[in-house]
Amino acid sequence: MLKKLCCAMVVLLAASAAAHSAEPGTTPVPPPVIALKGCWEGSGEVMNKPVTISIFAKPIVQEAMLALDVQSSAVSDVKDRYSAHLIFGGANKQPGKTEDQIVGFWADSFGGGFAALGQGEISSEGFNVTYQYPDDAYVNRWRLSGNHLMWQIVARDENNDEKPFASYSLQRVACRLR
């Protein structure tokens, strides 16, 4: 009886592990991206406005992608809030590319008219994802060093000139119940 119980538990554990892993052949989320998993808090500025920011990052869709929920508010007015939901995943190798490729999706509190698909790559310092909008491309640069995360966003025009848009400095923190 004990032997059958042990066998049943092994089967259940194996089935549980399989239920939470990506489909066979799925390009994995690149390590610099999955390293964001967890909770982050910090500060920064958006268009020269000081803000506080928090990020909750977790694997989704059987761990084939990573979702980030971003919350921020202006330091001078906590009612001036912003929210974004970002999704990252690994992409198949592109011809002529040596770096791992990333796909992304950006949705925020400005609604569906401002949602965007992103393309990016791993770099030696972290990873970058660019979202193309009608006027400019927004390049997001993510840099992780231990428990410190830097996230910078620049607006790049058609001449490849860049202007700072946002910059954040965050620390890894214990996650609260969600």
Protein Blocks (a to p, Z undefined) as FASTA:
>chain_A
ZZmmmmmmmmmmmmmmmmmpccehiacddfklmmmgccddddddeehiacddddddddee
hhlaccdddddddfklmklccddddddddddddehiabdcdddddddfkbjklgccdddd
ddfklccdddddfkbccddddddehjaccdddddddfkopacdfbdcdddddddddZZ
